[in-house]
Amino acid sequence: MNPPLQEDRRILVVDDEAPVRNLFAAHLGEHYSCATAADAGDALRLLACEPFALVISDVNMPGLSGVELLRKIREHYRETAVIMVSGIARTQRVLDAVRLGAYDYILKPCDLGVLELSVERALEKRALLRDARRYKEELEARNAELERRKAELGHLQAQIVHSEKMASLGQLAAGVAHELNNPAGFIYGNMEVLRECAAGLERLLAFYDSSALPPDVSRGAELLKAEIDYAHTLADLRSIIEDCAGGAERIRDVVQNLRTFSRLDEAEFKKVDIHEGIDSTIRLLSRFYSSGHITLRRVYGDLPLVDCFAGQLNQMWMNLLANAAQAVAGGGEVRVSTRLEGERVVVSVSDTGPGIPAEHLNKVFDPFFTTKPVGEGTGLGLSIIYGIVERHGGTISVESSEGFGTTLTIVLPVNAAGAAGSRAAA
């Protein structure tokens, strides 16, 4: 058991009768460090200057009574125990003192042995209460640490699950792109041949139309033209070929965008064109940016190739641009700007949406935090973006105010292959 501290043995005796306070102090001074005060005012001044483990106070004193002193001690010096002493034996007064927090109530004239025993017990109770309070604080601190570690574990688990999903999505996208690439190439290539063949047949038919045919053949041709609506059929054929060629071209572009986005062949650190990744992501999000409700502005600076994990950066652009589009779903503007600052690339994505309340700004990168309605957001998007930026040795910041939109700014080093390689290995 730890030896008692010096302050745990300090006692203040408060009584307006000098013989009484001096008697108590002299008797208890054999085992404790005692000080005396003639009234409540002196006692409060002493308490303000140095700590006392116990106060022994008379009830009836000039000025502030002992009961008032007890109230102030319980309000300002909660670790100080109090024993009340009085020559008046009133049950209600005893109950009031105990109810206010006094450990004991002793009647004058009191036996000094009884006083000493009461002091010992009061100090023992005080020590027990202090230990209990300290243990409670330690337990609460440990619980808080466990909650923090649990949240960190949940964050890491969510990131792992999301990363695995994104890896699976990337594999799926790459597989779909590979399977579609050849047939899409056949269709796109054959549409040009079909256009040329149709043009040749149209020239042949035009030649027959301008030639002098026997009357019976000419009448039969006219009947057949009327039956198939020849004049409109040629126009429809040209339109169908053009539509199919346009559709084949779009399929080819989607396949190319999927291959660019998945980047499974670029799972290692390498030099990448930032603008290419952003543009391919925007094309994949065409359901947002081709709706006519959103104005997209791209203000690109002259950027060098940047060291990065291309797939992870494309995942980041996807989250940022999807969030910006959702913020202005009812109509507004999304602006993507890039610039070079020394050896660092700065990418900003701004929207004119409703903005983020000030009290939420310091939580936007916390896992599972979202301002979206239940079921519309997991709260992981910005948290994962934060992890990706950190993995690349960069920084991310957010600026927003309600009613004026939001801007997320990402700063990435141009040459960071060595640093990021060591982080990835860790």
Secondary structure, 3 states (H helix, E strand, C coil): CCCCCHHHHEEEEECCCHHHHHHHHHHHCCCCEEEEECCHHHHHHHHHHCCCCEEEEECCCCCCCHHHHHHHHHHHCCCCEEEEEECCCCHHHHHHHHHHCCCEEEECCCCHHHHHHHHHHHHHHHHHHHHHHHHHHHHHHHHHHHHHHHHHHHHHHHHHHHHHHHHHHHHHHHHHHHHHHHHHHHHHHHHHHHHHHHHHHHHHHHHHHHCCCCHHHHHHHHHHHHHHCHHHHHHHHHHHHHHHHHHHHHHHHHHHHHHHHHCHHHCCCEEECHHHHHHHHHHHCHHHHCCCCEEEEEECCCCCCEEECHHHHHHHHHHHHHHHHHHCCCCEEEEEEEEEECCEEEEEEEECCCCCCHHHHHHCCCCCCCCCCCCCCCCCHHHHHHHHHHHCCCEEEEEECCCCCEEEEEEEECCCHHHHHHHHHC
